[in-house]
Amino acid sequence: MKRIIAVGLTAMCAATGAWAQSSVTLYGSLDAGVAYVSNVAGGTKWMAEQGNMQPDRWGLKGVEDLGGGLHAIFQLENGFATTTGAMSSPGTLWNRQAYVGLSSDQIGTLTLGHQTPFNFDVLGPLSTGYLAASWFAFHPGNIDELADTSIVPFNNSVKFRSTSFSGFSVGAMMGLGNTTDFATGRTLSFAASYANGPFKAGAVYSNEHNQTPSIVTTGITNFQGMTAANYTADKMENMGAGLSYQFGNLLVHGLYTRVKLDNPGYSSTYQSYDAGANYQFTPFNSVAGGAATTSFDGHRWTQFEIGDIYALSKSTQVYVNALYERAGSNTDAAFFTAGVSNSRNQTIFLTGVHHSF
């Protein structure tokens, strides 16, 4: 009997040790407020806005220690609207991310599933939309994939990110179309990043097939012989580079992105120049702003953003933003997802509250 009890206690201790090496984290973000848009199809628009400072989302992250610096990991993330409770992609539960993989402290991380591209991972954090914390400040149409919308993540993808070697990290990613034609729906991407003290930099190149960028949100109705709402690019080359530097309480940043969209008989280029600065006045209050100019198929949009963020706690912030966009002579202003103006000008004022857990 004593032997049986001893064996049982040993097994219980071993099980407790095994559970101690694993963890699952529930996390999320809720963001809602009120916005005024000066011109949408010729009229002013008051609206309940959501996901401005950070996208509304919730998810699960898990890690299991396998020993020797090797870990099993997973992440499941769903985007939704705080204002309505609806999922960002109806019928798709884990619409932002869903992957499983292995992570080595010495080599890097290999993951498989539905995953964000390097433009979002590496270039997005160097943009005004991210650093000035305003969804509407991402570039028209988000064709350079800096924000995570439902059409941005790569499906059926294999992704590798190396550990940092003296500040340098590299990555490669492939998404498979899962058809008998290997090129159909295939995505291929490479990234390099560097971080050392106050300095950060990154560069990305992606080759994507049969993608459906959201051109219709730019106000363009017909593109490359198709209606913009039904447009599919046979091939997209998506590239960019950016950097940031922290001078005490002042952060400055700059970013360039370029996307080439090809179909038989057509080739168009989308490119953006983006720069801005953040200043931390107190531990609780910061002001951030920036400007970007985007050209695309004979159209141009130039936009400016400034905002103030006040932290009530580590998890809760209140904010105000003001944005202005001026379009080219043959173009309507169109802040990303705000609605298309019927003139060259569009202004947005908004305020809201953000909470993360």
Secondary structure, DSSP 8 states (H G I E B T S, - for coil): -HHHHHHHHHHHHHHHHHHHTEEEEEEEEEEEEEEEEEEETTEEEEEEEESSSS--EEEEEEEEEEETTEEEEEEEEEEB-TTT--BSSTT-TT-SEEEEEEEETTTEEEEEEEE--HIIIIIGGGSHHHHTT-GGGS-GGGTT--S--TTSSEEEEEEEEE--BTTEEEEEEEE---SSSTTTT-EEEEEEEEEETTEEEEEEEEEEEEE---GGGGT--EETTEEGGG--EEEEEEEEEEEEEEETTEEEEEEEEEEEEEETTEEEEEEEEEEEEEEESSSSEEEEEEEEEEEETTEEEEEEEEEEEEESSSSEEEEEEEEEEEE-TT-----TTT---SSSEEEEEEEEEEEE-
